[in-house]
Amino acid sequence: MRTRPYDRQKAVTYAHRWAFSRNPQYYDYQNLGGDCTNFASQVIFAGAGVMNFTPTYGWYYRSLNDHAPGWTGVPFLYRFLVTNHGVGPVAVDSDLSQAMPGDVVQLSFNGATFTHSPVVVAAGAFPNPSNILVAAHSFDADNRPLDSYIYERARLLHITHVNVW
């Protein structure tokens, strides 16, 4: 297996393009618990270019009824990205100060369970919640300051590279 860089520019371009609308190639999960992680996965796919078709534990989307839990579920996306040793994007759970465009910030509004996955579209020279801007679905947003959310905990999924064959 080889590695290649994650294309952050493609990811951010995709995020801006679809932040306030829905790509018809993907189902809109808004009425099935929210569309935030589906949107985050689409953004990551735009920058990674490959999916991982491993049943159950992979990260892929074919249709509403044929996708991995990691594509649409907040904790499942986290688990896939930080433990992926197969094909696809790889991330580390990192401090917000490491945020770069194309990364994902997962938010916990109750301090215990992470339930929202906005995507970083811009970050200041010394990233912090006031200068990290995100795009998201469910609470549709683009260029929204991270500190405008009322959350108790945040974790950054900093994408380091993409594994390919």
N, C-alpha and C positions, 0 to 999 in steps of 0.2 A: 504494500500500500504506500502511496505517496501523499504528500500534503501540498496544498497550494494556499495562497492568501485568500481571505474572505474579501470580496469586492464591496467595500463599504459604500462607495459612491452609487453603485447599482441598487443597493439596499435602500439607501436614503431617497434616491430618485423614485423608487417604487412606493415608499412610504408617503412621500408628498403627493404622488399621483392618485393614490387610492384612500387617503386619510378620511375624506368626506363622502366617499362613494364606495361601491362594492364592485370588485372584479367579477364579472359574470362566470369566470372559469371556476369559481369557488362558491360553495354554499355559504349563505349568510346565517351564522349561528346566533344572531341577536336574540331570537325568541327561544333558543334552546340553551340558555345559561350565559350567553354573551359571545361576542365575536372577537374579543381582544387577542386571544392567543392564536386563533386562526389567522388574524391579520398579522400578528408578529411572525408567525411561521411563513406566511407569504413573503414578508419583507426579508426574512433570513434566506428563504429559498432564492429570492432575486439576487442576493449577494453570494450565495453558495453554489447554486446551479445544479446541485444533486440532492436527491432524497435517499433515505435509508429505508428499504422495503422489508426490513426484518419484521415478521408478524409480532404484534403486541408491543414490543419494546423499541421498534424503529421510529422513524419520523417521516411520514409520507402522507400524501393526499391524492386519491383518485376520484372520489365522489363523497357525497353525504354518508353513504353506507360503507365506504371502503377507505378508511383513513386510520392512522395510528393514533392512540390516545395522546401521544406527544405532540401531535399537530394542533390539537384544540384545547388541551387541558393544562392549566397553569403548572401544577406540580409535575405533570408528566413531561412537559417541555423542559422544565428544569432538570429532571432526572436524565432525560436523553442527552441534553447538551453537556452536562458536567461528567457523564460517565461514558460517552460515546467513544468506542475504540474501533468502530466500523466506519463505513462510508458516511459522509455528511459533515455538517458543521460541528465544531468542538468549542466549548466555552469553559471558563473558570468562574466560580462564584467569587466576585471581587468587590472591593470597596468602590463607592460611587466616584471617588477621586480618579479612578482608572477609566471612566466612561469615555467611549468614543462613538461617533455616529455609526449606526447599524447594530449597536449592542441593544440588549433588552433589560429593562428595569422591571422587576416584579415587586408589586406593592401589597402590603398587608394593612388592611384598614382596622383590624381588631387586635393586631399585635401577635396573632398566633398563626393564622392561615393566610397564605398569599393567594390573592384572587384577581389580580389585574396585571397585564403584561404590556405596558407601553414600550415603544421603540425609540431609542435615542436618535434624533435627527441633527442635533448640534450640541456641542459642549464647549465651554470656555477653556482658556489655557490652564486653569486650575479648576477642574470640574467640581461642582457642588450643586445642591438642589436648586439654587437660584439661577444658575447659568447652564443647566442641562435642559434642553428643549426636547420634547417628545411628540410623537404622533401615535394615535391609538384609535381603536374601534371600541364599541360599547359606549364609552364616553368619547364620541368622535372628537378628535383634536388633531391639530398640526401646529408645530412650533409652540406648544404649550409648555410653560416653565414647570419643571417637576415640582417645585415648591408650591404650586397652586393647588395640588392635590392635598387633601387632609388624610394623611396616612400615619401609621405608627411605626412601620418597619419597611425598609426597602432593601432589595438585594440586586446587585448588578450581575448579569450574565454577559461577561466580556468574551466575545468570540475571538478565539486565537488563530484558528485556521480551519481549513476544510480538508477532510480525508477523501481521497479519490483512488480508484484502482489504477 
